[in-house]
Amino acid sequence: METTEHSHPVESFIEKAEKYAGLKTKLLAYKGIDKLAESLSSLLSGALVLIVFIPFFALLNLGICIYLSHAINSLAGAFFIMSGFYLLIVFILALLRKKLLMPSIANLIIKHILK
């Protein structure tokens, strides 16, 4: 008779622990879904901004090239100057990639995940 009295609280505890584990699992799944939705919305909104920015940037560069072509009297020369400018930017970014770009991007991703 003593074993049945002690087994009932243990069984009750096990049932509560199982319910708790189930709820904890659901909570983790919901948190994961929330993070995924937040990440995808951030990615899509960034893509939308990029889609709008690219034509603006292309037209701005075309305008700068046309302005430069009038200043130096050479359309081809203006396009070469602009391409040289962007090539210089690419080299600078390549040199500073490990020092500036990678840590800041990694920190941004970590902040977004831990948010």
Backbone torsions as a table, in degrees:
resi	resn	phi	psi	omega
1	MET	NA	-31.4	178.6
2	GLU	-65.0	-35.4	-178.2
3	THR	-67.6	-34.3	-179.9
4	THR	-72.7	-33.4	178.0
5	GLU	-67.1	-37.7	-179.2
6	HIS	-81.4	-27.2	-177.2
7	SER	-75.4	-27.5	-179.6
8	HIS	-65.0	-48.1	176.7
9	PRO	-63.9	-33.6	179.0
10	VAL	-67.1	-43.6	178.4
11	GLU	-63.4	-40.6	177.8
12	SER	-62.3	-42.0	178.2
13	PHE	-63.5	-42.3	179.7
14	ILE	-63.6	-42.2	178.5
15	GLU	-62.5	-43.4	179.0
16	LYS	-65.6	-38.6	178.1
17	ALA	-65.2	-38.9	177.5
18	GLU	-65.4	-42.1	177.5
19	LYS	-63.0	-43.1	178.9
20	TYR	-61.8	-44.3	179.6
21	ALA	-63.3	-40.9	177.9
22	GLY	-63.6	-43.4	178.2
23	LEU	-66.0	-39.3	178.9
24	LYS	-64.5	-39.5	177.7
25	THR	-63.9	-43.8	177.8
26	LYS	-62.7	-41.6	179.5
27	LEU	-62.0	-44.1	177.9
28	LEU	-63.6	-38.8	177.7
29	ALA	-64.3	-43.1	179.0
30	TYR	-65.5	-38.4	176.8
31	LYS	-64.6	-39.8	177.4
32	GLY	-64.2	-42.1	177.8
33	ILE	-63.7	-40.8	179.1
34	ASP	-62.2	-45.3	179.2
35	LYS	-63.7	-41.0	178.9
36	LEU	-63.6	-45.4	179.4
37	ALA	-63.4	-41.3	179.0
38	GLU	-65.0	-42.4	179.1
39	SER	-65.4	-43.6	179.3
40	LEU	-66.0	-39.3	178.4
41	SER	-66.4	-37.5	176.6
42	SER	-65.0	-43.1	178.8
43	LEU	-63.7	-45.1	-179.0
44	LEU	-68.4	-37.8	178.0
45	SER	-68.4	-36.3	174.7
46	GLY	-65.0	-39.0	177.6
47	ALA	-65.0	-39.3	178.5
48	LEU	-63.8	-43.6	177.3
49	VAL	-61.8	-41.8	178.9
50	LEU	-63.9	-41.2	179.2
51	ILE	-62.6	-37.2	178.6
52	VAL	-76.5	-35.4	-175.6
53	PHE	-73.7	-34.8	-175.0
54	ILE	-60.1	-49.5	177.9
55	PRO	-62.3	-38.8	176.9
56	PHE	-58.7	-47.7	-177.8
57	PHE	-64.9	-39.8	179.3
58	ALA	-65.0	-44.2	179.4
59	LEU	-68.2	-36.2	176.1
60	LEU	-61.7	-45.0	178.6
61	ASN	-64.8	-38.5	177.1
62	LEU	-62.9	-42.9	177.3
63	GLY	-62.9	-41.9	178.0
64	ILE	-63.8	-41.1	178.6
65	CYS	-63.3	-41.9	178.8
66	ILE	-65.7	-41.6	177.1
67	TYR	-62.0	-45.7	178.2
68	LEU	-63.2	-36.6	-179.4
69	SER	-63.5	-34.8	176.3
70	HIS	-71.9	-33.7	-178.7
71	ALA	-72.2	-36.5	-177.1
72	ILE	-108.3	1.7	178.8
73	ASN	59.4	35.4	177.5
74	SER	-154.1	113.7	178.9
75	LEU	-66.7	-44.0	179.8
76	ALA	-63.2	-40.9	178.7
77	GLY	-61.6	-39.0	178.8
78	ALA	-64.1	-41.7	178.6
79	PHE	-68.1	-35.2	176.8
80	PHE	-68.1	-38.0	177.2
81	ILE	-62.7	-45.5	179.5
82	MET	-64.6	-41.8	179.5
83	SER	-67.3	-36.2	175.5
84	GLY	-64.2	-38.5	177.3
85	PHE	-61.6	-45.0	179.5
86	TYR	-70.5	-31.8	175.1
87	LEU	-65.3	-38.9	176.2
88	LEU	-63.0	-42.2	177.6
89	ILE	-62.2	-40.9	178.8
90	VAL	-61.9	-43.3	179.0
91	PHE	-64.1	-42.3	179.2
92	ILE	-63.3	-44.6	178.8
93	LEU	-65.0	-35.5	178.4
94	ALA	-66.5	-38.5	179.1
95	LEU	-70.1	-36.1	-176.4
96	LEU	-96.0	5.2	-174.8
97	ARG	-57.9	-49.4	-175.9
98	LYS	-74.5	-27.9	-178.1
99	LYS	-84.7	-41.1	-172.9
100	LEU	-110.4	-48.4	-172.0
101	LEU	-73.3	-51.5	-174.9
102	MET	-62.4	-46.4	178.8
103	PRO	-64.4	-40.1	-178.6
104	SER	-68.8	-38.0	177.1
105	ILE	-68.1	-41.3	178.1
106	ALA	-62.6	-42.6	178.3
107	ASN	-64.3	-38.1	177.9
108	LEU	-63.8	-42.7	178.8
109	ILE	-66.0	-42.9	179.1
110	ILE	-63.3	-43.7	177.8
111	LYS	-62.3	-38.4	-179.3
112	HIS	-67.4	-40.1	-179.5
113	ILE	-70.6	-40.6	-177.6
114	LEU	-81.9	-6.9	-178.7
115	LYS	-62.4	NA	NA
